[in-house]
C-alpha cells in the first residue's frame, strides 16, 4: 500500500507541477506528498524530480516513469468508476468550454441533450481563451487545431472549411477576384487570435515560397461574429468558418470566393482530461456531441469553381 500511495503521489504531483497542488487534490499535507515521492525514489534508486526553491521538474527518467504510471492509474480509475457507476444515471453539473464561434454548431443540439439527460446541469463557457481543463475543473472542451497537451484525451468531430467571403455590394465596387494575386487590389477584414494576438493567415494552398497575397487591411478584430458583420456590411473580404458563412451566403448577404485556392478542411475536437475517468455525465455528452456533430451538413466543404 505504501508503494501504491507513492505512485499516486508521484503522478498527481507531475500532473499539477507542485507538492502543494497535489496535496490539495489528495487531501493530505504537502510534506506527506513529498515524503511519499522521496520514498518512491529511494525504493526505485532513481531521482524522479529535479527540485529547486522555485520549480519542480521531471527528470528524463521521471518523464518515462510518469507516462507508464499515469496509464496504470487511469485504468484503475476507469475500473473503479465502471463498478461504482455502472447503474447510475448521468447527473450533476457538467462544465464545457466552447469557442465563441462554435455556438452556431452546439446550441441547436442543446434542447435534445437536455431532454435526454434532464439531471445533467450544463455549465457552458463560451470563450476563445485556451483553458487549462485540469487546473480549472473543466470537464469537456471543444477545440480546433493541434492538441499538444498529453494530459488530454480527444475525439474528432465535425470538419470545417475556412471560406473567403465578401458582400455583393463590395464585389460590385471592387470586382470579384479570380486568383489570389488579384487580392493585392482589395480590402481585408482580418481576425486576431485572442490568446496569441497573432493575425490569422488566410488558408491558401499555394506553395509557401509564393507568399500570401497582401490586400490592404481595413479592420482587425478578435471576434468572428464581428468579422462576419463587417463582411456583410461590405467593408472588405473576410475569412471565416463555413458554418458561420453558410446562412449569409444562402440568403445572398455574402458570396464565397476563391474556393479552389484554399486548403482542405480542418477539424474540431472534443477533449477531456486523461487522468480523470469518464463519468456518466461526461461520457454521454462526448458520445452525444460527437455523433450529432459528425452527421452535420458538410456540403459547404466542396470548393466552388473559379
QUILIN-V675635 format. One record per backbone hydrogen bond with DSSP energy under -1.0 kcal/mol. NH is the residue of the N-H (numbers start at 1). CO is the residue of the C=O. If there is no record, write none. Layout:
NH|CO / NH|CO
//
This chain:
5|1 / 6|2 / 7|3 / 8|4 / 9|5 / 10|6 / 11|7 / 12|8 / 13|9 / 14|10 / 15|11 / 16|12 / 17|13 / 22|18 / 23|19 / 24|20 / 25|21 / 26|22 / 27|23 / 28|23 / 33|29 / 34|30 / 35|31 / 36|32 / 37|33 / 38|34 / 39|35 / 40|36 / 41|37 / 42|38 / 43|39 / 44|40 / 45|41 / 46|41 / 50|57 / 52|55 / 57|50 / 59|48 / 63|59 / 64|60 / 65|61 / 66|62 / 67|63 / 68|64 / 69|65 / 70|66 / 71|67 / 72|68 / 73|69 / 74|70 / 75|71 / 76|72 / 77|73 / 78|74 / 79|75 / 80|76 / 81|77 / 82|78 / 83|79 / 84|80 / 85|81 / 92|119 / 94|121 / 96|123 / 97|140 / 98|125 / 102|99 / 103|100 / 104|101 / 105|102 / 106|102 / 107|103 / 109|106 / 113|109 / 114|110 / 115|111 / 116|112 / 117|113 / 120|117 / 121|92 / 123|94 / 125|96 / 127|98 / 131|129 / 136|132 / 138|133 / 139|95 / 140|95 / 141|271 / 142|97 / 143|269 / 152|149 / 153|272 / 155|270 / 157|268 / 160|266 / 163|240 / 165|238 / 166|255 / 171|167 / 172|168 / 173|169 / 174|170 / 175|171 / 182|179 / 183|180 / 184|181 / 185|182 / 186|183 / 188|216 / 189|237 / 190|219 / 192|221 / 193|198 / 197|193 / 200|191 / 204|202 / 205|261 / 210|207 / 211|208 / 216|186 / 218|188 / 219|188 / 221|190 / 227|223 / 228|224 / 229|225 / 230|226 / 231|227 / 232|228 / 233|229 / 234|231 / 235|230 / 237|187 / 238|165 / 240|163 / 242|161 / 244|241 / 245|241 / 246|242 / 249|245 / 250|246 / 251|247 / 252|249 / 253|248 / 254|248 / 255|166 / 257|164 / 261|258 / 262|259 / 263|203 / 266|160 / 268|158 / 269|143 / 270|155 / 271|141 / 272|153 / 274|151 / 276|273 / 279|277 / 283|279 / 284|280 / 285|281 / 286|282 / 287|283 / 288|284 / 289|285 / 290|286 / 291|287 / 292|288 / 293|289 / 294|290 / 296|293 / 301|298 / 302|299
//
